[in-house]
Amino acid sequence: MATSTKKEQRREARERLHAEGEARARRARVRGRLLVGGSVAAVLALTAGVALLAAESSGAAGGDEAAAAAGKPFVRPAHTTGEDGIVVPYGKPDAQHVLTIWLDPRCPFCAGAEQGLGATIKEQADAGAYRVEYRFATFLDKALGGGKGSRRALGALGAAVNESPERFMDYLQVLSRNHPEQETDDKFGSTATLLELADQVPGLRTPAFDQAVEEHTYMPWVEKVGRAFHDEGVEGTPAVFIDGKKITVNSGKGIESITPEAFKRLIEENRTR
């Protein structure tokens, strides 16, 4: 029991470090926007940053979701890979190159990256330029003083990939386009919202999908997926790697991504030959 407690303490310490790093990165981006533009939007972003820090300081966690997961049997979504299915792949399995993407469903910068580059990523993966390995974090539920959005959105994404990789990709894009403007808005904590957004993906609202979202079938899987983010030492989201080499996909202008053309150049320059 003591060993388990120490392990949990180490994991929580890593979570705090990741949350602090995420907050520092956001504060730096906010300061940059203030220096460049001095706009009302930047002031509002600064206010949101203060709220973020206050939420982090409260130390509350998404304990109810973790407890719910502990009481459910582990179910692995179909079409996933890796130990316990913690990786969601997309593309041709024999592709020579691998694009790894780490996202937190509540992260607006992740949403910006998907909005700007999601179609390009799918297009290149379909063409065999690389296969994509989606990995996920859920640390913002805890970092923002509690909430459910990261975990519940990931659970819904698990239900989508269980239907098919294509529907997963489409649903990820829908969530990105309908992302709340502020991380502190726990919009994706609502099951009704997640189901309503799923209506935008043709064929996704099957009885199996609806049941999995409503009953939180994949919460034990969500916990394993989120834990891997800390265990593997990833620092912040979005984190994107081509053949293991990290590339920057955010433009530095708010949540906007770099252009698809710039992204393609980064892929070409950094992939292994």
FIPAVEX-781481 format. One line per 3 residues: number of its first residue (from 1); their letters; for each residue y, z, x of N, C-alpha, C. Coordinates in Angstrom, 2 decimals. Atoms other than C-alpha are relative to their C-alpha. Layout:
BEGIN
NUM> a> Y,Z,X,Y,Z,X,Y,Z,X  ...
This chain:
BEGIN
1> mat> -1.20,0.00,0.82,0.00,0.00,0.00,1.25,0.00,0.86  -1.16,-0.05,-0.88,2.39,0.85,2.84,0.28,-1.36,0.61  -0.17,1.34,-0.58,1.78,-2.57,4.42,0.66,-0.93,-0.99
4> stk> -0.57,0.86,1.03,2.54,-4.29,1.15,1.47,0.32,-0.21  -1.39,-0.39,0.20,5.75,-2.27,0.78,0.88,-0.52,1.12  -0.78,0.49,-1.13,6.93,-3.17,4.27,0.18,-1.52,-0.07
7> keq> -0.09,1.46,0.14,6.16,-6.84,3.64,1.05,-0.36,-1.03  -0.98,0.28,1.05,8.19,-6.75,0.44,1.41,0.31,0.48  -1.31,-0.34,-0.53,11.06,-5.03,2.24,0.51,-1.09,0.93
10> rre> -0.41,1.07,-0.91,11.07,-7.73,4.92,0.41,-1.23,-0.79  -0.32,1.17,0.81,11.07,-10.44,2.25,1.36,0.18,-0.67  -1.29,-0.24,0.64,13.98,-8.80,0.42,1.15,-0.07,1.00
13> are> -1.03,0.09,-1.04,15.88,-8.51,3.70,0.33,-1.46,0.29  -0.24,1.43,-0.22,15.41,-12.26,4.26,0.79,-0.60,-1.15  -0.74,0.51,1.17,16.62,-12.93,0.71,1.48,0.36,0.11
16> rlh> -1.40,-0.39,-0.13,19.79,-10.95,1.38,0.72,-0.82,1.05  -0.61,0.80,-1.06,20.42,-12.83,4.61,0.29,-1.41,-0.48  -0.22,1.35,0.53,19.98,-16.18,2.85,1.17,0.00,-0.98
19> aeg> -1.09,-0.07,0.98,22.31,-15.10,0.04,1.34,0.15,0.71  -1.24,-0.18,-0.74,24.93,-13.94,2.54,0.42,-1.30,0.70  -0.32,1.28,-0.65,24.67,-17.23,4.44,0.53,-1.01,-0.99
22> ear> -0.46,0.92,1.04,25.07,-19.18,1.22,1.43,0.34,-0.40  -1.36,-0.41,0.37,28.15,-17.14,0.34,1.00,-0.39,1.08  -0.91,0.38,-1.08,29.69,-17.71,3.78,0.28,-1.49,-0.02
25> arr> -0.18,1.46,0.04,29.11,-21.46,3.49,0.92,-0.40,-1.13  -0.85,0.35,1.13,30.72,-21.56,0.08,1.44,0.44,0.24  -1.36,-0.43,-0.31,33.70,-19.52,1.25,0.68,-0.97,0.95
28> arv> -0.57,0.96,-0.95,34.17,-21.97,4.12,0.41,-1.28,-0.72  -0.34,1.22,0.74,34.08,-24.91,1.71,1.23,0.23,-0.86  -1.17,-0.31,0.83,36.55,-23.18,-0.59,1.27,0.01,0.84
31> rgr> -1.17,-0.03,-0.86,38.93,-22.48,2.31,0.43,-1.40,0.40  -0.32,1.37,-0.37,38.69,-26.13,3.33,0.71,-0.72,-1.12  -0.65,0.66,1.13,39.61,-27.30,-0.14,1.41,0.53,-0.21
34> llv> -1.33,-0.56,0.14,42.53,-24.90,-0.27,0.96,-0.56,1.04  -0.85,0.50,-1.06,43.87,-26.10,3.07,0.38,-1.46,-0.22  -0.24,1.43,0.16,43.53,-29.77,2.21,0.82,-0.29,-1.24
37> ggs> -0.63,0.41,1.24,44.58,-29.90,-1.39,0.94,1.00,-0.61  -0.82,-1.02,0.64,46.04,-26.60,-2.50,0.05,-0.15,-1.50  -0.03,0.32,1.43,45.07,-27.64,-6.01,-0.41,1.18,-0.85
40> vaa> 0.41,-1.03,0.94,44.52,-25.55,-9.11,-1.51,0.13,0.01  1.47,-0.04,-0.03,40.83,-26.50,-8.94,-0.48,0.83,1.17  0.42,-0.78,-1.17,40.60,-25.02,-5.47,0.22,1.48,-0.24
43> vla> -0.26,-1.41,0.30,42.18,-21.78,-6.67,-1.09,0.54,-0.91  1.08,-0.41,0.89,39.63,-21.64,-9.46,-1.30,0.16,0.76  1.21,-0.12,-0.81,36.88,-22.25,-6.93,0.01,1.27,0.80
46> lta> -0.12,-1.23,-0.76,38.19,-19.37,-4.86,-0.32,1.19,-0.90  0.28,-1.07,0.95,38.09,-17.15,-7.93,-1.50,0.11,-0.25  1.45,0.01,0.21,34.50,-18.21,-8.53,-0.71,0.58,1.20
49> gva> 0.60,-0.54,-1.21,33.72,-17.38,-4.91,0.07,1.51,0.03  -0.14,-1.45,0.06,35.06,-13.86,-5.38,-1.00,0.57,-0.99  0.98,-0.45,0.99,32.93,-13.51,-8.50,-1.40,-0.03,0.58
52> lla> 1.30,0.13,-0.62,29.95,-14.71,-6.50,-0.27,1.19,0.91  0.18,-1.12,-0.91,30.51,-12.05,-3.86,-0.21,1.30,-0.75  0.15,-1.21,0.78,30.91,-9.35,-6.47,-1.39,0.09,-0.61
55> aes> 1.34,0.02,0.59,27.69,-10.44,-8.15,-1.05,0.33,1.04  0.96,-0.28,-1.05,25.84,-10.42,-4.85,0.00,1.48,0.36  -0.12,-1.38,-0.41,27.14,-6.95,-4.07,-0.69,0.94,-0.98
58> sga> 0.62,-0.87,0.98,25.66,-5.58,-7.28,-1.45,0.27,0.31  1.36,-0.22,-0.46,22.20,-6.02,-5.77,-1.05,-0.18,-1.07  0.99,0.17,1.05,20.55,-6.76,-9.12,-0.84,-1.23,0.26
61> agg> 0.92,1.12,-0.22,17.55,-9.10,-9.09,-0.54,-0.47,-1.32  0.64,0.52,1.20,15.73,-11.26,-11.59,-1.34,0.68,-0.21  1.23,-0.77,0.04,13.16,-8.48,-11.90,-0.84,-0.26,-1.23
64> dea> 0.75,0.23,1.22,12.23,-9.24,-15.50,-0.86,-1.25,0.11  0.76,1.23,-0.18,11.13,-12.74,-14.53,-1.18,0.23,0.94  1.08,-0.30,-0.94,9.09,-11.45,-11.59,-1.07,0.82,-0.69
67> aaa> 0.97,-0.82,0.73,7.46,-8.86,-13.84,-0.79,-0.85,-0.98  0.70,0.89,0.94,6.66,-11.54,-16.41,-1.02,-0.85,0.73  0.93,0.82,-0.78,5.08,-13.67,-13.72,-1.22,0.80,0.41
70> agk> 1.11,-0.84,-0.45,2.96,-10.75,-12.53,-1.04,0.21,-1.10  0.92,-0.23,1.10,1.43,-10.43,-15.98,-0.68,-1.25,-0.51  0.57,1.27,0.47,0.42,-14.09,-16.32,-1.01,-0.54,1.01
73> pfv> 0.92,0.65,-0.94,-2.49,-16.05,-14.85,0.71,-1.11,0.77  -0.61,1.07,-0.80,-1.59,-18.44,-12.05,-0.50,-1.34,-0.50  0.33,1.37,0.41,-1.48,-22.05,-13.27,0.78,-0.94,0.91
76> rpa> -0.62,0.97,-0.90,-0.79,-24.85,-10.81,0.28,-1.30,-0.75  -0.27,1.27,0.67,0.99,-27.90,-12.21,-0.78,-1.15,0.64  0.64,1.21,-0.52,-0.84,-31.19,-11.86,0.99,-0.77,0.85
79> htt> -0.79,0.90,-0.84,0.41,-33.67,-9.26,0.81,0.73,1.07  -0.66,-0.73,-1.08,1.54,-30.96,-6.83,-0.94,0.06,1.20  0.81,-0.05,-1.21,0.35,-30.55,-3.24,0.33,1.29,0.77
82> ged> -0.21,-1.19,-0.81,0.20,-27.88,-0.55,-0.74,1.19,-0.57  0.67,-1.20,0.46,-1.24,-24.40,-0.84,0.65,0.49,-1.29  -0.46,-0.43,1.32,-0.94,-23.27,-4.47,0.94,-1.00,-0.66
85> giv> -0.81,1.04,0.64,0.86,-26.54,-5.27,1.48,0.23,0.13  -1.42,-0.35,-0.12,4.22,-25.37,-3.90,0.87,-1.20,0.36  -0.75,1.21,-0.32,5.23,-28.94,-2.97,-0.13,-0.99,-1.16
88> vpy> 0.02,1.04,1.04,6.21,-31.55,-5.58,0.27,-1.33,0.70  -0.19,1.26,-0.70,5.64,-34.99,-4.03,0.40,-1.13,-0.93  -0.30,1.22,0.75,7.00,-38.31,-5.14,-0.03,-1.17,0.98
91> gkp> 0.07,1.19,-0.83,6.26,-41.76,-3.74,-1.41,-0.32,0.42  1.31,0.46,-0.45,3.42,-43.47,-1.95,-0.59,1.00,0.99  0.58,-1.03,-0.86,1.05,-40.93,-0.38,-0.17,-0.44,1.46
94> daq> 0.24,0.48,-1.36,0.49,-43.15,2.67,1.28,-0.45,0.71  -1.27,0.37,-0.65,4.20,-43.64,3.44,0.08,0.63,1.39  -0.03,-0.46,-1.38,4.85,-43.29,7.16,0.97,1.17,0.20
97> hvl> -1.04,-1.02,-0.19,7.95,-41.09,6.79,0.03,0.96,-1.19  -0.06,-1.05,1.03,8.58,-37.88,4.83,1.42,0.52,-0.11  -1.31,-0.58,0.30,11.85,-36.82,3.21,-0.24,1.30,-0.74
100> tiw> 0.18,-1.31,0.61,11.82,-33.09,2.47,1.34,0.48,-0.54  -1.24,-0.42,0.67,14.40,-31.77,-0.01,-0.20,1.38,-0.60  0.01,-1.35,0.56,15.01,-28.08,-0.74,1.18,0.16,-0.94
103> ldp> -1.03,-0.17,1.03,16.95,-27.31,-3.93,-0.16,1.34,-0.70  0.04,-1.12,0.94,17.86,-24.28,-6.01,0.58,-0.53,-1.31  -0.49,0.60,1.25,18.22,-25.31,-9.68,1.37,0.49,-0.45
106> rcp> -1.33,-0.49,0.41,21.37,-23.17,-10.08,1.10,-0.41,0.98  -0.97,0.33,-1.04,23.08,-24.57,-6.98,0.78,-1.26,-0.36  -0.78,1.18,0.37,25.97,-26.93,-7.89,0.04,-1.04,1.11
109> fca> 0.01,0.95,-1.11,25.91,-28.49,-4.41,-1.31,-0.80,0.01  1.27,0.72,0.17,22.24,-29.36,-5.01,0.13,-1.03,-1.12  -0.21,0.92,1.12,23.22,-30.90,-8.34,0.84,-1.18,0.44
112> gae> -0.84,1.09,-0.50,25.94,-32.91,-6.60,-0.77,-0.97,0.86  0.81,0.87,-0.86,23.46,-34.22,-4.04,-0.93,-0.86,-0.84  0.90,0.77,0.86,21.03,-35.26,-6.77,0.76,-1.03,-0.83
115> qgl> -0.80,0.94,0.78,23.77,-36.86,-8.85,0.36,-1.23,0.84  -0.46,1.10,-0.85,24.98,-38.95,-5.92,-1.10,-0.80,0.64  1.03,0.65,-0.82,21.70,-39.74,-4.19,-1.36,-0.11,-0.68
118> gat> 1.31,-0.01,0.64,18.86,-39.19,-6.65,-0.56,-1.39,-0.27  0.47,1.36,0.30,18.67,-42.84,-7.74,-0.39,-0.74,1.28  0.31,0.64,-1.28,18.73,-44.02,-4.11,-1.29,0.53,0.57
121> ike> 1.23,-0.63,-0.51,16.02,-41.55,-3.11,-1.21,-0.55,-0.74  1.12,0.53,0.78,13.78,-42.72,-5.95,-0.27,-1.46,0.35  0.14,1.42,-0.32,14.43,-46.36,-5.15,-0.68,-0.20,1.36
124> qad> 0.59,0.15,-1.32,13.59,-45.94,-1.47,-1.44,0.50,0.04  1.37,-0.50,0.06,10.50,-43.85,-2.22,-0.92,-1.00,-0.69  0.80,1.01,0.70,9.27,-46.46,-4.70,-0.29,-1.20,0.90
127> aga> 0.18,1.13,-0.91,9.74,-49.10,-1.98,-0.86,0.35,1.21  0.86,-0.40,-1.11,7.65,-47.06,0.48,0.72,0.36,1.27  -0.75,-0.37,-1.20,10.47,-46.17,2.89,-0.38,1.39,0.48
130> yrv> 0.48,-1.34,-0.29,9.24,-42.57,2.74,-0.59,0.56,-1.28  0.37,-0.77,1.19,7.54,-40.17,0.40,0.89,1.24,-0.01  -0.87,-1.16,0.15,9.59,-37.29,-0.94,-0.86,1.23,-0.25
133> eyr> 0.63,-1.29,0.27,8.46,-33.68,-0.83,1.10,0.95,-0.48  -0.98,-0.93,0.57,10.55,-31.56,-3.17,-0.50,1.43,0.17  0.27,-1.42,-0.14,10.66,-27.86,-2.32,1.14,0.74,-0.71
136> fat> -1.01,-0.68,0.81,12.53,-25.25,-4.32,0.22,1.44,0.42  -0.40,-1.40,-0.20,14.38,-21.96,-3.93,0.45,0.56,-1.34  -0.47,-0.66,1.23,15.23,-19.43,-6.63,0.88,1.20,0.34
139> fld> -0.71,-1.18,-0.46,17.36,-17.02,-4.61,1.32,0.26,-0.73  -1.29,-0.20,0.66,20.53,-17.57,-6.64,-0.09,0.94,-1.21  0.13,-0.97,1.09,19.14,-15.57,-9.57,0.31,1.40,0.50
142> kal> -0.26,-1.32,-0.57,19.21,-12.52,-7.31,1.39,0.06,0.62  -1.28,-0.01,-0.71,22.26,-13.50,-5.26,1.18,0.11,-0.94  -1.09,-0.03,0.97,24.36,-13.83,-8.41,-0.07,1.22,-0.90
145> ggg> 0.04,-1.25,0.74,23.54,-10.35,-9.61,-0.97,0.00,-1.15  0.98,0.07,1.06,20.62,-11.29,-11.79,0.13,-1.30,-0.77  0.00,1.23,0.76,19.79,-14.12,-14.11,-1.39,-0.60,-0.03
148> kgs> 1.30,0.63,0.21,16.97,-16.46,-15.05,0.02,-1.50,0.27  -0.12,1.44,-0.03,18.30,-19.98,-14.57,-0.78,-0.71,1.08  0.74,0.65,-1.08,16.80,-20.81,-11.19,-1.49,-0.04,-0.31
151> rra> 1.44,-0.10,0.25,13.34,-19.59,-12.15,-0.42,-0.79,-1.24  0.42,0.68,1.23,13.26,-20.92,-15.69,0.15,-1.52,0.11  -0.12,1.45,-0.20,14.58,-24.35,-14.70,-1.14,-0.51,0.86
154> lga> 1.11,0.42,-0.84,11.96,-24.53,-11.97,-1.31,0.01,-0.78  1.19,-0.01,0.85,9.29,-23.52,-14.48,-0.06,-1.22,-0.89  -0.04,1.20,0.83,10.42,-26.36,-16.73,-0.27,-1.25,0.84
157> lga> 0.30,1.12,-0.90,10.34,-28.75,-13.76,-1.50,-0.05,0.31  1.45,-0.04,-0.18,6.77,-27.59,-13.15,-0.72,-0.59,-1.19  0.60,0.58,1.21,5.95,-28.45,-16.75,0.20,-1.51,-0.03
160> avn> -0.27,1.44,-0.03,7.54,-31.88,-16.21,-0.92,-0.72,0.98  0.88,0.66,-0.97,5.57,-32.69,-13.05,-1.45,0.05,-0.47  1.34,-0.05,0.57,2.44,-31.58,-14.89,-0.24,-1.20,-0.91
163> esp> 0.11,1.22,0.82,3.16,-34.49,-17.24,-0.15,-1.23,0.89  0.11,1.10,-0.97,3.81,-36.98,-14.40,1.12,0.13,1.03  -1.07,-0.03,-1.00,5.80,-37.34,-11.16,1.25,-0.74,-0.47
166> erf> -1.15,0.78,0.48,8.02,-39.94,-12.86,0.84,0.82,-0.97  -0.76,-0.82,0.95,8.96,-37.57,-15.67,0.66,1.17,0.70  -0.65,-1.02,-0.82,9.64,-34.86,-13.11,1.30,-0.54,0.59
169> mdy> -1.19,0.58,-0.63,12.06,-37.16,-11.30,1.11,-0.22,-1.03  -1.00,0.25,1.04,13.80,-38.13,-14.54,0.61,1.32,-0.50  -0.48,-1.29,0.50,14.06,-34.51,-15.70,0.89,0.69,1.03
172> lqv> -0.84,-0.55,-1.06,15.45,-33.40,-12.33,1.39,-0.63,-0.06  -1.29,0.67,0.11,18.20,-35.99,-12.73,0.77,0.48,-1.23  -0.66,-0.49,1.22,18.94,-34.81,-16.28,0.59,1.39,0.25
175> lsr> -0.51,-1.35,-0.30,19.27,-31.19,-15.11,1.20,-0.08,0.92  -1.11,0.14,-0.94,21.53,-32.31,-12.28,1.27,-0.48,-0.70  -1.17,0.53,0.72,23.82,-34.28,-14.60,0.59,1.01,-0.97
178> nhp> -0.45,-0.98,0.99,24.05,-31.35,-17.01,0.13,1.39,0.59  -0.09,-1.27,-0.69,24.47,-28.64,-14.43,1.30,0.72,-0.35  -1.25,-0.73,0.24,26.97,-25.86,-15.18,0.92,-0.11,1.21
181> eqe> -0.96,0.16,-1.09,30.14,-26.13,-13.12,-0.01,1.18,0.96  0.00,-1.19,-0.83,29.82,-22.58,-11.82,-1.41,0.60,0.07  1.31,-0.62,-0.17,26.72,-20.90,-10.39,-0.16,1.22,-0.90
184> tdd> 0.05,-1.22,0.79,27.63,-17.77,-12.35,-0.35,-0.27,-1.47  0.41,0.39,1.35,26.94,-19.67,-15.60,-1.52,-0.19,0.00  1.48,0.04,0.00,23.24,-18.99,-16.26,-0.52,-0.90,-1.12
187> kfg> 0.33,0.95,1.07,22.96,-22.02,-18.54,-1.50,-0.30,-0.07  1.40,0.37,-0.02,19.43,-22.86,-17.43,-0.92,1.18,-0.27  0.82,-1.13,0.42,18.26,-19.37,-18.35,-0.43,-0.10,-1.45
190> sta> 0.31,0.19,1.42,18.09,-20.63,-21.94,-1.14,-1.00,-0.18  1.13,0.89,0.29,14.73,-22.05,-23.00,0.42,-1.12,-0.94  -0.46,1.01,0.96,16.42,-23.85,-25.89,0.77,-1.11,0.71
193> tll> -0.76,1.00,-0.75,18.79,-25.59,-23.45,-0.92,-0.89,0.81  0.93,0.78,-0.82,15.96,-26.68,-21.16,-0.79,-0.99,-0.87  0.73,0.89,0.90,14.05,-28.15,-24.11,0.92,-1.09,-0.56
196> ela> -0.96,0.98,0.52,17.14,-29.84,-25.52,0.27,-1.09,1.04  -0.24,0.97,-1.06,17.83,-31.50,-22.16,-1.22,-0.88,0.23  1.23,0.78,-0.17,14.19,-32.62,-21.98,-0.07,-1.16,-0.98
199> dqv> -0.03,1.11,0.97,14.88,-34.79,-25.04,0.56,-1.27,0.63  -0.60,1.16,-0.64,16.79,-37.10,-22.68,-1.00,-0.77,0.87  1.04,0.68,-0.77,13.54,-37.99,-20.86,-1.04,-0.53,-0.97
202> pgl> 0.95,0.55,0.97,11.47,-40.39,-22.98,-1.44,0.46,0.29  1.40,-0.38,-0.11,8.00,-39.01,-23.61,-0.27,1.36,0.60  0.24,-1.29,-0.65,8.52,-35.64,-21.92,-0.35,1.11,-0.98
205> rtp> 0.19,-1.09,0.96,8.55,-33.49,-25.06,-1.37,-0.06,-0.66  1.35,-0.10,0.56,4.79,-33.30,-25.48,-0.25,1.44,-0.45  0.33,-1.39,0.37,3.20,-30.24,-27.13,-0.30,0.87,1.22
208> afd> 0.34,-0.77,-1.21,1.89,-29.18,-23.70,1.26,0.39,0.77  -1.25,-0.30,-0.70,5.34,-29.42,-22.12,0.77,1.09,-0.73  -0.76,-0.98,0.77,7.04,-27.51,-24.93,-0.63,1.39,0.11
211> qav> 0.68,-1.29,-0.07,4.41,-24.77,-24.85,0.19,0.65,1.37  -0.16,-0.54,-1.36,4.66,-24.39,-21.06,1.40,0.56,0.21  -1.37,-0.48,-0.16,8.45,-24.04,-21.23,0.24,1.24,-0.85
214> eeh> -0.24,-1.12,0.92,8.46,-21.71,-24.22,-0.74,1.26,0.43  0.82,-1.16,-0.37,5.68,-19.45,-22.89,0.10,0.34,1.49  -0.20,-0.26,-1.44,6.82,-19.59,-19.23,-1.32,-0.04,0.76
217> tym> 1.34,0.14,-0.58,3.37,-20.77,-18.20,0.01,-0.02,1.51  0.03,0.22,-1.45,4.36,-21.65,-14.66,0.79,1.04,0.80  -0.77,-1.00,-0.74,6.26,-18.46,-13.74,-0.73,0.53,1.24
220> pwv> 0.66,-0.42,-1.24,3.57,-17.26,-11.27,0.11,-1.07,1.09  -0.19,1.10,-0.96,3.78,-20.69,-9.61,1.43,0.00,0.51  -1.41,-0.06,-0.40,7.57,-20.41,-9.58,0.22,1.06,1.08
223> ekv> -0.15,-1.07,-0.98,7.32,-17.12,-7.69,-0.53,-0.43,1.37  0.56,0.47,-1.27,5.11,-18.70,-5.02,0.88,-1.08,0.63  -0.88,1.06,-0.51,7.36,-21.74,-4.69,1.27,0.61,0.59
226> gra> -1.23,-0.62,-0.48,10.48,-19.59,-4.34,-0.22,0.85,1.24  0.29,-0.84,-1.17,8.83,-17.24,-1.83,-0.11,-0.84,1.26  0.17,0.87,-1.17,8.03,-20.16,0.48,1.33,-0.33,0.66
229> fhd> -1.33,0.27,-0.55,11.76,-20.82,0.91,0.36,1.05,1.04  -0.31,-1.08,-0.94,12.16,-17.44,2.59,-1.01,0.04,1.14  1.04,-0.07,-1.02,8.84,-17.51,4.41,0.18,-1.07,1.07
232> egv> -0.14,1.09,-0.95,9.71,-20.83,6.05,1.37,-0.01,0.68  -1.25,-0.16,-0.73,13.17,-19.69,7.14,1.05,-1.06,-0.26  -1.02,1.01,0.33,15.22,-22.37,5.38,1.32,0.72,-0.27
235> egt> -1.31,-0.64,0.13,18.94,-21.59,5.44,0.87,-0.77,-0.98  -0.89,0.58,1.00,20.74,-22.48,2.23,-0.55,-1.26,-0.64  0.36,1.22,0.72,20.45,-25.33,-0.23,1.28,-0.77,-0.34
238> pav> 1.18,0.83,-0.25,20.51,-28.25,-0.41,-0.29,-0.10,1.50  0.42,0.22,-1.38,18.52,-28.64,2.79,-0.90,-1.23,-0.01  0.71,1.28,0.02,17.29,-32.15,3.53,-0.44,-0.36,1.41
241> fid> 0.57,0.34,-1.30,15.02,-33.27,6.37,-0.71,-1.34,-0.09  0.78,1.23,-0.10,13.72,-36.69,7.36,-0.91,0.15,1.21  1.00,-0.21,-1.06,10.53,-36.35,9.39,0.27,1.27,0.79
244> gkk> -0.24,-1.29,-0.61,11.48,-32.75,10.08,1.37,0.19,0.61  -1.34,-0.10,-0.58,15.02,-33.49,11.29,1.02,0.16,-1.11  -0.94,-0.30,1.07,17.80,-31.99,9.21,1.16,-0.98,-0.02
247> itv> -1.16,0.85,0.18,20.50,-34.26,7.82,0.91,0.63,-1.05  -0.97,-0.57,0.93,23.68,-33.33,5.92,0.31,-1.01,-1.09  -0.19,0.93,1.11,23.97,-34.88,2.47,1.20,0.32,-0.85
250> nsg> -1.22,-0.31,0.73,27.05,-33.12,1.12,1.21,-0.53,0.77  -1.15,0.64,-0.62,30.39,-34.79,1.78,1.02,0.99,0.55  -1.04,-0.96,-0.35,32.41,-31.60,2.19,1.16,-0.03,-0.98
253> kgi> -1.02,0.10,1.03,34.52,-32.62,-0.80,-0.57,0.60,-1.29  0.59,-0.65,1.16,33.51,-30.09,-3.41,-1.51,-0.14,0.02  1.46,0.12,0.07,29.96,-30.65,-4.61,-0.47,-1.45,0.23
256> esi> 0.36,1.41,-0.13,30.05,-34.42,-3.97,-0.95,-0.23,1.18  0.88,0.41,-1.09,27.32,-36.00,-1.88,0.68,-1.08,0.85  -0.42,1.18,-0.75,27.81,-38.56,0.85,-0.39,-1.23,-0.82
259> tpe> 0.30,1.22,0.75,27.58,-42.17,-0.32,-1.45,-0.44,0.24  1.34,0.53,-0.24,24.21,-43.89,-0.75,-0.09,-0.79,1.29  0.01,0.79,-1.25,25.15,-46.22,2.13,-0.07,0.92,1.21
262> afk> 0.02,-0.95,-1.11,25.86,-43.27,4.44,-1.35,0.70,0.08  1.32,-0.63,0.02,22.61,-41.65,3.35,-1.06,-0.91,0.61  0.96,0.94,-0.56,20.61,-44.76,4.16,0.14,-0.12,1.52
265> rli> -0.21,0.05,-1.45,22.20,-44.89,7.62,-0.59,1.24,0.67  0.56,-1.23,-0.57,21.23,-41.26,8.24,-1.53,-0.07,0.06  1.45,0.16,0.00,17.66,-42.03,7.26,-0.44,-0.89,1.13
268> een> 0.36,0.97,-1.04,17.52,-45.01,9.58,0.19,0.59,1.39  -0.32,-0.54,-1.33,19.08,-43.13,12.50,-0.87,1.18,0.40  0.68,-1.26,-0.31,17.01,-39.96,12.23,-1.50,0.01,-0.23
271> rtr> 1.45,-0.02,0.22,13.52,-40.93,11.14,-0.73,-0.32,1.30  0.81,0.31,-1.17,10.77,-41.08,13.71,-0.41,-1.46,-0.05  0.36,1.44,-0.04,9.82,-44.56,14.85,-1.49,-0.22,-0.07
